[in-house]
Amino acid sequence: MAFEISVDAAHLRDRVRVFMADHVFPMEEEWDGLLEAGGDRWQPVAKMEELKGLAKEEGLWNLFSPDDQYGAGLSNVDYAYICEEMGRSFIGPEVFNCSAPDTGNMEVLAQYGTDAHKDKWLTPLLAGDIRSAFSMTEPDVASSDATNIATTIKRDGDDYVINGRKWWTSGVADQRCKIIILMGRSFGATEASRHQQHSMILVPKDTAGLEIVRNLTVFGYDHAPNGHSELRLNDVRVPKENMLLGEGRGFEIAQGRLGPGRVHHCMRAIGAAERALEIMCARAANRVAFGKPLHQHGMVRHDISLSRIEIDQARLLTLHAAHMMDTVGNQAARKEISMIKVAAMSMACKVIDRAIQVHGAAGVSQDTFLAHAWSWNRAIRMGDGPDEVHLDSIARQEMKSFLQDGKKQ
């Protein structure tokens, strides 16, 4: 098939798989204890930093970047297979410096940043010396329609002054976070078209007037030490040089950022679903109820078979989207990108939920990875655009093609 993994990427995938088995999964089992060991869940975990150093030494670093100047130079298809392996653990991507929001932010800086931006922020991000955050969603507007974003970015001499409220700013609570890419409305841009009124700007985390109001939880998980936070920005002043690409070009940047990121999210979700199916099968083989192993009960066999079908469907659809991005570009593949965002996240939630059901009470506890995985994938169904937005986009593109083809019967 056109979207088979290359030989070199397959070798990298196998090395990632071994590294995960040897290092990541054992650390995941003791993760809560590692967070509590220092008495502050928001401090970096020393063992994580050790593993990141080891991954870097082994050349398993920045695999997400399609530019070999910054990373492995893999195609979207090749990286998708590797991303699936990382997605089998909720801490796996960070070990290889391949976790959101850093990957998307690094891609933005590489593609749209100035040389000064790259020297100050991209270089240490690529090295894993710092982390970053992306701030777009707001509590006071329906952010699924990003044209509603109301935080203002106003030019004042040689500076921009930012005022507003944000939330779900992932990563900003991390002690290692040093820079935020923020999307806001350029002050006075109401005469421009709806998609030329917003800008993206670099805001150092220690800028005066930037306040972390609170850390939010995802179904009770705080995702420390990274987390998701609500911010208040009161006359936050940054130099005019911190504007990315130019005023009013925020949507242009967002489209360049979100295409690859959605593939990454989808393949990680497929990895989580694969792991859920594996442990569902293990439970079904080893647990006895009503006089026979669970896998001999019709409903459990039904759940196992549906899960296998749905995982393979989602993987093939996602690889097809990645292949289109590689061959015809993100813009031409926008329908396929929307399709995988709906299909993969919905699939992951269903498969993980079935695994939870087979595990009974254990499935909703901290004794398996299932509850954490379900909560994360359920939340991502709203991240990068909720299903409803993508479904509407798919329908509009489908109807446009139908009407342009002369209403073929």
C-alpha positions in Angstrom: 0.0 0.0 0.0 1.1 3.6 -0.6 1.1 4.3 3.1 3.2 1.4 4.4 6.0 2.4 6.8 9.5 2.9 5.3 12.3 0.5 6.3 14.2 3.2 8.3 11.0 4.3 10.1 10.1 0.7 10.9 13.5 0.3 12.5 12.9 3.5 14.6 9.4 2.2 15.5 10.9 -1.1 16.8 13.5 0.8 18.8 10.8 2.9 20.3 8.7 -0.2 21.1 11.7 -1.8 23.0 12.4 1.5 24.8 8.8 1.7 25.9 8.8 -1.8 27.2 12.1 -1.5 29.0 11.7 2.0 30.5 8.4 3.8 30.0 5.9 1.2 31.2 7.8 0.4 34.4 7.9 4.2 35.2 4.2 4.5 34.4 3.4 1.9 37.0 5.0 4.1 39.7 4.1 7.5 38.3 1.8 8.6 41.0 4.4 7.8 43.6 7.0 9.6 41.7 4.8 12.7 41.6 4.2 12.6 45.3 7.9 11.8 46.2 9.0 15.5 46.3 5.9 16.8 48.1 4.9 19.0 45.1 3.1 17.3 42.2 4.0 20.3 39.9 7.8 19.8 40.2 9.5 18.0 37.3 10.0 14.3 37.9 13.7 13.5 38.0 13.3 10.0 36.6 11.4 11.5 33.6 14.4 13.8 32.9 16.7 10.8 33.1 14.7 8.8 30.6 14.6 11.8 28.3 18.4 12.0 28.4 18.6 8.3 27.6 16.2 8.6 24.7 18.2 11.5 23.3 21.4 9.4 23.5 19.8 6.6 21.6 18.6 8.9 18.8 14.9 8.6 19.7 14.4 12.3 20.0 12.2 14.9 18.2 10.9 12.2 15.9 7.8 14.3 15.1 9.6 16.9 13.0 9.4 16.4 9.2 12.4 18.7 8.9 15.6 16.8 9.3 17.2 20.1 10.4 15.2 19.8 13.7 14.3 16.1 14.0 14.1 12.8 12.2 12.8 14.2 9.0 10.0 11.5 8.8 7.0 11.7 6.6 3.5 12.0 8.2 2.9 8.3 7.4 6.2 7.1 8.9 5.8 9.2 12.1 2.2 8.0 12.5 3.3 4.4 13.0 5.8 5.5 15.6 3.3 7.9 17.3 1.0 4.9 17.8 3.6 3.2 19.9 4.1 6.3 22.0 0.4 6.6 22.5 0.2 3.3 24.4 1.3 5.2 27.5 0.1 8.6 28.8 3.7 9.6 29.7 5.3 8.0 26.6 5.4 10.9 24.2 7.2 13.3 26.6 10.1 10.8 27.0 10.9 11.3 23.3 10.2 15.1 23.3 7.2 14.3 21.2 4.3 15.5 23.4 1.7 18.2 22.9 1.6 21.1 23.0 5.4 21.3 22.5 5.4 19.5 19.2 2.8 21.9 17.7 4.6 24.9 19.2 8.0 23.8 17.8 6.4 23.4 14.4 5.0 26.9 14.6 8.3 28.4 15.6 10.2 26.4 12.9 7.8 27.5 10.2 6.7 31.0 11.2 9.3 32.2 13.8 12.1 34.6 13.1 15.7 33.7 13.6 15.5 35.4 17.0 12.5 33.4 18.0 14.2 30.2 17.0 17.4 31.0 18.9 15.5 32.0 22.1 12.7 29.5 22.2 12.9 26.8 19.5 16.5 25.7 20.3 15.9 25.0 24.0 12.5 23.3 23.2 14.2 21.0 20.7 16.9 20.2 23.3 14.2 19.4 25.9 15.6 22.1 28.2 12.3 24.0 28.5 8.6 23.3 27.8 5.9 25.5 26.4 2.1 26.1 26.3 -0.6 27.0 23.8 -3.3 29.4 24.8 -6.4 29.8 22.7 -9.6 28.6 24.4 -11.6 31.1 26.6 -14.2 30.5 29.3 -16.5 33.4 28.3 -17.1 32.4 24.6 -17.8 29.3 22.6 -14.3 28.6 21.5 -15.3 25.8 19.2 -15.9 28.8 16.8 -12.4 30.3 17.1 -13.6 33.6 15.5 -15.2 34.2 18.9 -11.8 34.5 20.6 -12.0 37.9 22.5 -8.7 38.3 24.3 -7.3 41.6 22.9 -3.8 42.2 21.5 -3.3 46.0 21.1 -0.3 47.8 19.6 1.2 50.4 21.9 4.4 51.9 20.5 7.1 49.2 20.4 5.0 46.8 22.4 1.7 44.8 22.2 -0.5 44.9 25.3 -2.7 41.8 25.9 -5.9 41.6 28.1 -8.3 38.8 28.6 -9.1 35.4 30.1 -7.9 32.0 28.9 -8.4 28.4 30.1 -7.3 24.9 29.1 -3.8 26.3 28.5 -2.1 23.0 28.7 1.5 22.9 30.1 1.6 26.3 31.6 1.6 25.0 35.1 4.7 23.0 34.4 7.7 24.5 36.2 9.7 24.0 33.0 7.3 26.0 30.9 8.9 29.3 29.7 7.0 30.4 26.7 3.3 30.6 25.6 1.9 30.9 22.1 -1.3 32.9 22.6 -4.1 33.5 20.1 -6.1 36.7 20.5 -8.0 39.4 18.6 -6.0 42.2 17.1 -7.4 45.4 18.6 -9.3 47.4 16.0 -9.4 44.6 13.4 -13.2 44.5 13.1 -13.1 45.7 9.5 -11.1 42.7 8.4 -12.7 39.4 7.4 -13.7 37.0 10.2 -10.5 34.9 9.7 -8.1 37.9 9.5 -8.9 39.5 12.9 -6.8 37.2 15.1 -3.1 37.0 15.7 -0.7 34.6 17.5 2.0 36.1 19.7 4.8 34.9 22.0 4.3 35.5 25.7 7.1 34.6 28.1 5.5 32.9 31.1 7.2 35.3 33.6 5.7 38.4 31.9 4.2 40.8 34.4 0.3 40.7 34.5 0.1 37.1 33.5 -1.7 35.2 36.3 -2.4 31.5 36.7 -5.8 31.5 38.3 -6.2 27.8 38.9 -5.4 24.4 37.5 -8.2 22.4 35.9 -8.8 18.7 36.1 -9.9 16.3 33.4 -12.5 14.0 35.0 -10.6 14.5 38.2 -7.1 13.9 36.7 -4.8 16.9 37.1 -2.2 15.7 34.6 0.6 16.9 36.8 3.3 18.1 36.4 2.0 19.5 33.1 -1.6 20.3 33.7 -4.2 22.6 32.2 -4.7 26.1 33.6 -7.0 29.1 33.6 -5.1 32.4 33.0 -5.9 36.0 33.5 -4.0 38.6 31.4 -4.0 42.1 32.8 -2.0 44.6 30.6 0.5 41.9 29.7 3.1 43.8 27.7 5.5 42.1 25.2 7.8 43.5 22.5 6.3 44.0 19.0 8.9 41.5 17.7 7.0 38.7 19.5 4.2 38.8 16.9 4.2 35.7 14.8 4.0 36.2 11.0 2.0 39.4 11.3 -1.2 40.8 12.7 -4.4 39.1 11.5 -2.6 35.9 10.5 -3.5 33.7 13.5 -5.9 31.4 11.5 -3.3 30.9 8.8 -0.8 29.7 11.5 -3.5 27.6 13.2 -4.2 25.7 10.0 -0.5 24.9 9.5 -0.3 23.8 13.2 -3.4 21.7 13.5 -3.1 19.3 10.5 -0.1 17.3 11.7 -1.2 17.6 15.3 -4.5 15.9 14.6 -2.7 13.0 13.0 -0.5 12.7 16.1 -3.6 12.8 18.4 -5.4 10.1 16.3 -2.5 7.7 16.2 -1.8 8.1 19.9 -5.5 7.3 20.5 -5.1 4.2 18.3 -2.2 3.1 20.4 -4.2 3.6 23.6 -7.1 1.6 22.1 -4.7 -1.3 21.0 -3.4 -1.5 24.6 -6.9 -1.4 25.9 -7.9 -4.3 23.6 -4.8 -6.3 24.7 -5.6 -6.0 28.4 -9.3 -6.7 27.7 -8.3 -10.0 26.1 -6.0 -10.8 29.0 -8.8 -10.2 31.4 -11.2 -12.2 29.4 -8.7 -15.1 29.3 -8.0 -15.1 33.0 -11.3 -14.1 34.7 -14.0 -16.6 35.3 -17.7 -15.7 35.8 -20.8 -17.9 35.8 -18.7 -21.0 35.4 -16.5 -20.2 32.4 -13.8 -17.7 31.3 -15.1 -14.3 30.2 -14.0 -14.8 26.6 -16.4 -17.7 26.3 -19.3 -15.4 27.0 -21.0 -14.1 23.8 -21.1 -10.5 24.8 -17.4 -10.3 25.6 -16.5 -12.0 22.3 -18.7 -9.5 20.6 -16.9 -6.6 22.3 -13.5 -8.0 21.4 -14.4 -8.4 17.7 -16.0 -5.0 17.3 -12.9 -3.4 18.9 -10.6 -5.1 16.5 -12.7 -4.0 13.5 -12.9 -0.4 14.7 -9.3 0.0 15.6 -8.2 -1.3 12.2 -10.7 1.0 10.4 -9.5 4.0 12.3 -5.8 3.2 11.6 -6.3 2.8 7.9 -8.3 6.0 7.7 -5.7 7.9 9.6 -2.8 6.6 7.5 -4.7 7.6 4.4 -5.0 11.1 5.7 -1.3 11.2 6.6 -0.5 9.9 3.1 -2.6 12.7 1.5 -0.8 15.3 3.7 2.5 13.9 2.4 1.5 13.8 -1.2 -1.0 16.7 -1.8 -0.6 18.8 1.3 -2.6 19.7 4.4 -5.1 22.0 2.6 -6.1 19.3 0.1 -6.4 16.8 2.9 -8.5 18.9 5.2 -11.6 16.7 4.8 -9.7 13.6 5.6 -8.1 15.3 8.6 -11.5 16.1 9.9 -12.7 12.6 9.3 -10.0 11.0 11.4 -10.5 13.5 14.2 -14.1 12.3 14.6 -13.4 8.6 13.9 -10.3 7.9 15.9 -11.3 9.6 19.2 -14.8 8.1 19.1 -13.3 4.7 18.4 -10.8 5.0 21.3 -13.5 6.0 23.8 -15.7 3.0 22.8 -12.9 0.4 22.9 -11.5 1.7 26.2 -15.0 1.7 27.6 -15.5 -1.9 26.6 -12.3 -2.8 28.3 -13.4 -1.0 31.4 -16.7 -3.0 31.4 -14.8 -6.3 31.1 -12.6 -5.3 34.1 -15.6 -4.4 36.2 -14.8 -2.3 39.2 -11.1 -2.5 38.5 -11.6 -0.7 35.2 -12.6 2.5 36.9 -9.9 2.4 39.5 -6.2 3.5 39.3 -5.2 -0.2 39.1 -5.2 -0.2 35.3 -4.4 2.5 32.7 -8.0 2.4 31.4 -9.7 5.1 33.5 -6.9 7.6 32.8 -6.8 6.7 29.1 -10.6 7.0 28.7 -10.7 10.4 30.4 -7.9 11.7 28.2 -9.4 10.5 24.9 -12.9 11.7 25.9 -11.4 15.2 26.5 -9.5 15.2 23.2 -12.8 14.6 21.4 -13.3 18.3 22.1 -9.7 19.4 21.7 -8.7 20.7 18.3 -12.4 21.2 17.5 -15.4 19.1 18.7 -16.9 16.4 16.6 -19.8 18.6 15.5 -17.4 21.2 14.0 -15.6 18.5 12.0 -18.8 16.8 10.9 -20.1 20.1 9.6 -16.9 20.7 7.7 -17.0 17.2 6.2 -20.6 17.7 5.0 -19.9 21.1 3.5 -16.9 19.7 1.5 -18.8 16.7 0.4 -21.7 18.8 -0.8 -19.4 21.1 -2.6 -17.8 18.2 -4.5 -21.2 16.8 -5.3 -22.5 20.1 -6.7 -19.3 20.8 -8.7 -19.6 17.3 -10.3 -22.9 18.3 -11.8 -25.1 16.4 -9.3 -24.2 13.0 -10.6 -26.7 10.3 -9.9 
